[in-house]
Amino acid sequence: MAFDSRLPAAYQEEGPVVTVLGSDHLVTFDYAEPSPIMLFAQRWWRRTVTLLKVGVVVCAVAAYPIMTVASNRIDDSSIEVAGQNWTLPEVGVSIVKIARELEGGGWAGDRANWHPQARLTAMPAWQSATADALSQHTALLADLTVKDGEVDSDLKAAARLLKGVEGEDMRPRLTAAAEALNRYDSRAGRDLAATPDKVDKLAAEATLFASWAEADRIDLSVQVNQDVVEWPASKVDIETFYSTKARAHLAQQMLAAARTAEPRLARLPSVSTAFDRAELAWSRAARMKPLVVSNQSGDGPFMANHLASIGFYLGEAQDASRNLAAALEQVPDGALENVAGLETLLAAAP
């Protein structure tokens, strides 16, 4: 061939003779078999790999629901403001409530659509109702501190900021509202801002809380008396329940803080009794913690009707709040100062 001349000489020379081995030269291993240990290890290795693959798939599928459940944080524990330097204890309760929601689980309404908290129902309802209730309470304080026909600027700003705006993040609004409340309390402590009369403030708060109970009972009644109910409860049922619970918790904490800040009220029997009943009634509604909210009508052999239960407690809270407001309105002017003077005389007596 034409290209043979271009090949090296070593390729053109004949190589060594290759001997083909026949079957007679081979050693037979009829007695050989796989090691039992290796077979055992092989089986377990395959099972382990399969288990890991299944585990990865299960974790990938279940991770998001687990994160969603874990992100649902509703803090309904007591708020302790006793011993803290607040001019108005209600302002301290408001600021602590805001800090809890922002620094605890975070504000669910501000989350992106992919975030697990964006799938929640109870927590957004709780937080939205809390902000609205704080806004109404702050507006009440602003009305009670009108001086020379002008509303306090910090209280007015805080009430406006606490009211949510559709499509706007709440974290900066709540932060600004807390700062405004803190400025007002600081100015009030230095007599640079007007403060409401204690008895008038408590009576107005009790009336406000009674109006909350009345409105929530109407909403609960609408959901309980639905012709068709979902099992165990619809999204609206859950939102209504936790909105009610949020307002009940705030009312109970405001009453507790006001009572702690003004111990002289305990010297007035009618007011003290009304305070006891109001606090107890609101605490019963605020402490309800169903694992799963249920709105089942009829005899309820398996699932309770939590909306009807909290509505019953609200009926008692409404009556107790009205009775408290009536008792406070009957307190004569200067009664607390007279009690303080009497205690001073008794302490100085031999």
C-alpha positions in Angstrom: 0.0 0.0 0.0 1.0 3.6 -0.6 1.2 4.5 3.0 3.4 1.5 4.2 6.6 3.5 3.4 5.6 6.2 5.9 5.1 3.8 8.8 7.9 3.2 11.2 9.9 0.1 10.6 8.8 -1.4 13.9 5.2 -1.5 12.6 6.3 -3.4 9.4 8.2 -6.1 11.2 6.5 -9.2 12.4 5.7 -9.3 16.1 6.1 -12.2 18.5 4.2 -15.4 18.1 0.9 -15.3 20.1 -0.1 -18.6 21.6 -3.9 -19.1 22.1 -4.7 -20.7 25.4 -7.2 -23.5 25.3 -9.7 -24.5 27.9 -7.2 -27.0 29.3 -4.9 -24.3 30.5 -7.6 -22.5 32.5 -8.2 -23.1 36.2 -11.8 -23.8 37.1 -13.4 -22.3 40.3 -16.6 -24.3 40.6 -16.5 -24.0 44.3 -16.3 -20.2 44.4 -19.2 -18.1 45.6 -19.8 -14.4 46.7 -18.9 -13.4 50.3 -22.0 -13.4 52.6 -20.6 -10.3 54.3 -20.3 -8.5 50.9 -23.8 -9.5 49.9 -25.2 -8.2 53.2 -23.3 -4.9 52.8 -24.5 -4.6 49.3 -28.2 -5.1 50.3 -27.9 -2.6 53.1 -26.1 -0.1 50.9 -28.9 -0.3 48.3 -31.5 0.1 51.0 -29.7 3.1 52.5 -29.4 4.8 49.2 -33.1 4.2 48.5 -34.1 5.4 52.0 -32.0 8.6 51.5 -33.7 9.3 48.2 -37.1 8.8 49.7 -36.2 11.0 52.7 -34.9 13.8 50.4 -38.2 13.7 48.5 -40.3 13.7 51.7 -38.3 16.5 53.2 -38.6 18.6 50.1 -42.4 18.1 50.0 -43.0 18.5 53.7 -40.5 21.3 54.4 -42.7 24.2 53.3 -45.8 23.1 55.3 -43.7 22.6 58.4 -42.1 26.0 58.0 -45.6 27.5 57.6 -46.9 25.9 60.8 -43.7 26.9 62.7 -44.0 30.5 61.6 -47.4 30.9 63.1 -46.6 32.7 66.3 -49.4 34.3 68.4 -48.0 35.7 71.6 -51.0 36.1 74.0 -48.9 36.1 77.2 -49.3 38.8 79.8 -47.6 42.2 79.4 -45.8 43.4 82.5 -45.4 47.1 82.8 -45.5 47.3 86.6 -42.3 48.8 87.9 -41.4 50.5 84.5 -41.3 54.2 84.2 -44.4 54.9 82.1 -46.5 58.0 82.7 -49.5 56.3 81.2 -49.3 52.5 81.6 -51.6 52.0 78.6 -48.9 53.6 76.4 -46.4 51.1 77.7 -48.8 48.3 76.9 -49.2 49.6 73.3 -45.4 49.9 72.8 -44.8 46.4 74.1 -47.5 45.0 71.9 -46.0 46.6 68.8 -42.5 45.4 69.7 -43.7 41.9 70.3 -45.3 41.6 66.9 -42.4 43.2 65.0 -39.5 41.4 66.8 -41.3 38.1 67.5 -42.6 36.3 64.5 -42.5 39.4 62.3 -45.4 41.1 60.6 -47.1 38.5 58.4 -48.8 41.0 56.1 -45.4 42.4 55.0 -44.1 39.0 53.8 -43.5 38.2 50.1 -45.9 35.8 48.5 -43.5 32.9 48.6 -42.9 33.3 52.3 -44.5 30.6 54.6 -46.2 33.3 56.7 -48.0 34.5 53.6 -50.0 31.3 53.7 -51.2 31.9 57.3 -54.7 32.9 58.2 -54.8 33.2 62.0 -51.6 35.3 62.5 -52.4 38.1 60.0 -55.9 38.4 61.4 -54.5 38.6 65.0 -52.0 41.3 64.0 -54.4 43.3 61.8 -57.0 43.4 64.6 -54.3 44.3 67.2 -53.1 47.3 65.1 -56.7 48.5 64.5 -57.5 48.2 68.2 -54.3 50.1 69.2 -55.3 52.8 66.7 -58.7 53.2 68.3 -57.3 53.2 71.8 -54.7 55.8 70.9 -57.4 58.0 69.2 -59.4 57.7 72.4 -56.4 59.0 74.4 -56.0 61.8 71.9 -59.6 62.9 72.4 -59.2 62.9 76.2 -56.1 65.0 76.0 -57.4 67.8 73.8 -55.9 71.1 75.1 -57.1 74.5 73.9 -59.0 72.7 71.1 -55.9 71.0 69.8 -55.2 67.3 69.7 -51.7 66.2 70.8 -49.7 65.8 67.7 -47.9 62.6 68.7 -51.1 60.8 69.7 -52.8 61.9 66.5 -49.8 60.7 64.4 -49.7 57.4 66.3 -53.4 56.7 65.8 -53.0 57.4 62.1 -49.9 55.3 61.6 -51.4 52.3 63.5 -54.3 52.2 61.0 -53.1 50.0 58.2 -53.1 51.1 54.6 -53.8 48.6 51.8 -50.6 47.8 50.0 -48.2 49.5 52.4 -45.7 47.8 54.7 -46.7 48.0 58.3 -43.2 47.7 59.9 -42.2 51.3 59.2 -45.6 52.6 60.2 -45.6 50.6 63.5 -42.1 51.7 64.3 -43.0 55.3 63.8 -46.2 54.9 65.8 -44.2 53.4 68.7 -41.7 56.3 68.6 -44.6 58.8 68.6 -46.2 57.1 71.6 -42.9 57.1 73.4 -42.4 60.8 72.7 -45.8 61.6 74.1 -45.2 59.6 77.3 -41.9 61.3 77.8 -43.4 64.7 77.4 -46.3 63.8 79.7 -43.8 62.7 82.3 -42.3 66.2 82.2 -45.7 68.0 82.2 -45.1 69.1 78.7 -48.2 67.3 77.4 -51.7 67.0 78.8 -52.7 63.8 80.5 -56.3 62.6 80.9 -58.1 62.3 84.2 -57.6 58.8 85.5 -61.2 58.0 86.3 -62.5 59.6 83.1 -59.9 57.7 81.1 -60.8 54.3 82.6 -64.5 55.0 82.1 -63.9 55.8 78.4 -61.7 52.8 78.0 -64.4 50.5 79.5 -67.0 52.0 77.1 -64.6 51.4 74.2 -64.0 47.8 75.2 -67.7 47.2 75.5 -68.2 48.5 71.9 -65.5 46.0 70.8 -67.3 43.2 72.4 -70.6 44.2 70.8 -69.2 44.5 67.3 -67.3 41.2 67.6 -70.4 39.4 68.9 -72.3 40.5 65.8 -69.5 39.2 63.5 -69.4 35.9 65.4 -73.1 35.5 65.2 -73.1 36.0 61.4 -70.5 33.2 61.1 -72.1 30.8 63.6 -75.5 31.1 61.9 -74.2 30.4 58.3 -76.5 28.0 56.4 -73.5 26.2 55.0 -70.3 25.8 57.1 -67.0 24.4 56.1 -65.3 21.6 58.1 -63.9 22.3 60.6 -64.1 26.1 59.9 -63.8 28.4 56.9 -61.1 31.0 56.5 -63.5 33.8 57.5 -64.3 31.8 60.6 -60.7 31.7 61.6 -60.1 35.4 60.9 -63.2 36.3 62.9 -62.1 34.2 65.9 -58.5 35.5 66.0 -59.6 39.1 65.4 -61.9 38.8 68.4 -59.2 37.1 70.5 -56.7 39.9 69.7 -59.1 42.6 70.9 -60.0 40.6 74.0 -56.3 40.2 74.8 -55.6 43.9 74.4 -58.6 44.9 76.5 -57.6 42.6 79.3 -54.0 43.8 79.3 -55.1 47.5 79.3 -57.4 46.9 82.3 -54.7 45.1 84.2 -52.1 47.8 83.5 -54.5 50.6 84.5 -55.4 48.8 87.7 -51.8 48.2 88.7 -50.9 51.8 88.0 -53.8 53.1 90.2 -54.0 50.8 93.3 -56.2 53.4 95.1 -59.1 52.1 93.0 -59.1 49.0 95.2 -60.3 51.2 98.1 -63.5 51.8 96.2 -65.6 48.6 96.7 -68.0 49.1 93.7 -65.2 49.9 91.3 -62.9 47.1 92.6 -65.7 44.5 92.2 -66.5 45.8 88.7 -62.8 45.7 87.8 -62.5 42.1 89.0 -65.5 41.0 86.8 -64.3 42.8 83.7 -60.7 41.5 83.9 -62.0 37.9 84.5 -64.5 38.1 81.6 -62.0 39.5 79.1 -59.3 37.0 80.2 -61.6 34.1 79.5 -62.0 35.2 75.9 -58.3 36.2 75.5 -57.0 32.8 76.8 -58.8 30.5 74.4 -56.2 28.5 72.5 -57.9 25.9 70.2 -55.5 23.7 68.3 -57.8 23.9 65.3 -60.6 26.4 65.2 -64.0 24.8 64.7 -67.3 26.2 63.8 -69.6 23.2 63.8 -73.2 23.6 64.5 -75.6 21.2 66.3 -74.5 18.9 69.1 -70.9 18.8 68.0 -70.0 15.2 69.0 -66.4 15.6 67.8 -65.7 19.3 67.2 -66.7 22.2 69.4 -67.9 25.5 68.2 -65.2 27.9 69.3 -66.9 30.9 67.8 -69.9 30.4 69.9 -67.8 29.8 73.0 -65.8 33.0 72.6 -69.0 34.9 71.8 -70.5 33.8 75.1 -67.4 35.1 77.0 -67.7 38.4 75.0 -71.3 38.7 76.2 -70.0 38.6 79.8 -67.1 41.0 79.0 -69.5 43.5 77.4 -71.8 43.5 80.4 -68.8 43.7 82.8 -67.3 46.6 80.9 -70.5 48.6 80.9 -70.9 48.0 84.6 -67.3 49.1 85.2 -67.9 52.3 83.2 -71.1 53.0 85.2 -69.2 52.4 88.5 -66.5 54.8 87.4 -68.9 57.5 86.4 -70.4 57.4 89.9 -67.1 58.1 91.5 -67.2 61.6 92.9 -64.6 64.2 91.9 -61.5 64.0 94.0 -62.4 60.6 95.5 -59.0 59.1 94.7 -57.2 62.1 96.3 -59.4 61.7 99.4 -58.4 58.1 99.6 -54.8 59.0 99.3 -55.2 61.7 102.1 -56.9 59.2 104.3 -54.1 56.6 103.8 -51.5 59.3 104.7 -53.4 60.1 107.9 -53.7 56.5 108.8 -50.0 55.9 108.2 -49.1 58.9 110.4 -51.4 57.9 113.2 -49.8 56.4 116.3 
